[in-house]
């Protein structure tokens, strides 16, 4: 079974978000990395880019597929995980920690209510 | 397991293959090349005898999995047999020795073949004009969307910034739209494989430049609402692009021009049985409706009133999107397609569509009967179909990739795996019309045996292949640490 930490929020497109002091850290779920298989390349947005919830903000690529990443929240990209350039496998190994993708300075914390809770996300995976 | 040495590792100073050595260049020719452009050191070529070269490459070719040796059901790629006769005809000395800059009067035979090929393709697709200029499918797509752009630009209609693409489309479609400066808007496909028509209508608007779709789609089913889709896009002022990847299924049966498409590219290297794989060369002719005729890429073959043939180029068609290469398409590939079309004739074309569809549906039903799961069980397959091994992956830990690798041990080339992306753990299988019933039955038996193994001794499947020159390759390492050069 894939890990779904209770304290995070999830998008239906399999990204997670963790908010601290108005900044959301974003990554892809354990379920998503498992479905993709070993990643070989991660394309990230640029720092300073302003994004709306649902915008394409990157691509994760494995040997069998390439999949777009959508920002689960709106705001400005304030940091990207540069370690992924050399070690895309961090997303596979530690999806909720060292494998995070980017951080967004939120424009509206209320948007988090649109995201799924851990239980709701689990239910979505079970129905797939 | 046999390790193959590289040809460089066979090298011995002083050995040579005289028959393959380049002619020594006379000093006066050499001195014509400026000193700063001449290389300082000799190139690092292997020094081997002719016998070594012959044996080395013959042994390598014996390791190939190829349509000439095995069933090769790569979905979305139409790996059908390329008739030897078409090859022989294209190799006639008159064609081989023709220079692309030779005057038209010396190229009448070649030009007549190209003119007739344009007409065949027009007729079989129901389009109003065809250009053979694109060198490959990707270039055909580029030319097609470039024509859509030229059409809107010529009308001063510059607000059209979006191309709609169903998510069952070929991956090249969004890439082409972006290359031509458009934004891509994805349109969802419903659980039966048809486009979500309401979502499409909602996505259409004054910003719509066009829609790109493959029909039959990558889901292996024919889009049943195509007329409604064409109407919705046309009413919004957009044009319709047909990706010809799956033309094989409808050849001689339904024509993209009659479905309402404005532009189509055809992969002659798929549908018209010219060799492909290993990178080509391909041929991606484009066909257009009336309104895109002025923009066709050049050169094209034309016929004068006196019956003689000539090139049509930008001097007489100045609205053309122009040349796509130094000359026109891959001449040898176009000739093979011409002979293929000539030898099939009208009746033969219809049989291609019928038999490729019959083969796919026969194979699908038999595979379902031995326990495979169809992705769209309620739909009739077109020329290809999708199986999903999501259940096997979940319950037995045996993935589509494991089954694909195990097929090699049964002397069957694996189908396309993990494509389209919207079906988990999938195979996309396209048998084509050139396979016999016996070949299809052998594939079914192999799949039945593998499913049995997956249940009883899953490691046989998970660790396959066992009988190939190499075991399972580390494709992750190959992608992460790509290294294509050889050095001493």
Interface residues (C-beta under 8 A of the other chain):
Chain A: X35 X38 X40 X41 X62 X63 X64 X65 X67 X88
Chain B: X401 X417 X418 X421 X424 X475 X476 X479 X480
